[in-house]
Amino acid sequence: MNKKQKTKLSKSEFILIILALFYLVSRLTNLTLLPIFNDEAMYLNWGRLIAGDFKNNLWISLTDGQQPLFIWLVALSYWFGASNWLWMGRIISVMAGLGSLLSLFLLGKELFNKRIGFWLATLYLISPFILWYDRLTIKDSFLNLLAILVFYFSVRQAKTNFWRYSLFSGLVLGMALLTKSIAYFFVGLYPLTVFLLISFLKKKREGKSQLIKVLAAYILAGIVQATMYLSPLSQNIGPKNAVFLLSFAEIFHFPLSLWRNNLYSTLIWWRDYYQFPLLFLGLTGFILLLKNKGKILTFILLSWILLPILFEILTAKIYIPRYFLFTFTSSAILAAYGIEEIIKRLKNKALIFSFVFLALLPSLFLDAQMLFAPLEAKLPQVERWQYINGWPSGFGIEKLVNYLKSSYLAKNPKLLIITEKETLVSSALPLYFKNYPQIEIKREFELEEPLPQDTSYLKESDRSVVIVLHHHQEIPNSWQGKVVALIYRYDPQLKFLVIKP
């Protein structure tokens, strides 16, 4: 009689499990401490609408020119946990980040060895750049996972010439294109990686078969992406992209001041998020990789960093750090290679420990601020504006909700709340009042247009009416209504205005 052998964890599996546990602790700690911000509110409200009426709202994100896949995931999470919708929305990015950590280990192992894979996973775990976005209901952590998978499958395709990796690449490319327009970078970087790697691996005679596989991947990606073109609302994607990117005509006017500002912002964001020790390690890794492995592999990694960022610098009218979050992968590979090569040269264990500790310390300090005191975190200025002290921030929204509940629902259960269009208020209030069917929230005022001179048409006899302004900070003198409450935000110069017409 054969005795069943107990399966023991390998050392690699044990380390990965420990890293994954540390990851979950770091991402789940105080997950909802930072208030909801504008984009999260929009995505979560779309998810709420899809979960409530799948048939009529499946393509709702396309009304704003945004691809639907991530919004569908938000709808699914809302359906499972509507009572804790902010936590459930953010858990999508947490789980995407866990997938990224494990995928980075596999990628590092494929390109180099297990030790590089572990360093990659560790850098992902402690990176403030990654930590911040892994805890928000936005597309970028999920898109970063898809980028890592495209990179990994392209490496496997180049090494094995197996069809399955081509098909996996096509599927993931299609999913990425269903998530965000910035995924078109992956469409170009995928074949670049495959063909340069087969050259690096001295497998050029496989070029023809690899070309066929790349074309097949493109066809599959196109089929997956084409699902959103079932909706006529897909025509809104082009105009939405035009809001963020310069046209060819604008580019050829050579907007030097814009390019200079974008370049300067990129350097500042690298400094603030990567910190000087890791930037130094990345530079060291670049030099040593170029020396030890040659130009081709180094060029592949630089392509995944510099080509997307250069494109953003030259074309972006609106530019924020998360647009190049997926470039972290290659940056981390260079830093991990630098760490490993330096450790090889350090014989003393105390020196190795001191080196690693000092290299990671600035990132760990910023991580602690993000987790326990996000208001004190030394974020780039544009990030503080988005998430803490600017109009997209959610600071003050719960005070507003509590005021409306205490001042109006106790007196008159029927309430009409009139807001501006497409703001934090118009998207967040339906989430907070989802269990109050007697409350209607109506989007009335355009953001970039003056408020109407008369609001008498908004009055109703059978229910209370209140106007809540978020973007506009003053009301016209001609309004007969009065401001009944000012709900101040983190920045006291910003406030929610509650007006009784």
Buried (B, 14 or more C-beta within 10 A) or exposed (E): EEEEEEEEEEEEEEBBEEBBEBBBEBBBEEBEEBBBBBBBBBBBBBBBBBBBEEEEBBBBBBEBBBBBBBBBBBBBBBBEBBEEBBBBBBBBBBBBBBBBBBBBBBBBBBBBEBBBBBBBBBBBBBBBBBBBBBBBBBBBBBBBBBBBBBBBBBBBBBBEBEBEBBBBBBBBBBBBBBBBBBBBBBBEBBBBBBBBBBEBEEBEEBEEEBEEBBEBBBEBBBEBBEEBEEBEBBEBBEEBEEEBBBEEEBBEEEBEEBBEBBBEBBEBBBEBBBBEBBBBBBEBBBBBBBEEBEEEBBBBBBBBBBBBBEBBBBBBBEBBBBBBBBBBBBBBBBBBBBBBBBBEEBEEEEEBEEBBEEBBEBBEBBBBBBBEEBBEBEBBEBBBBBBBBBBBBBBBBBBBBEBBBEBBBEEEEBBBBBBBBBBBBBBBBBBBBBEBEEBBBEBBBBEEEEBBEEBEEBEEEEBBBBBBBBBBEEBEEEBEBEBBBEBEBBBEEBBBBBBBB
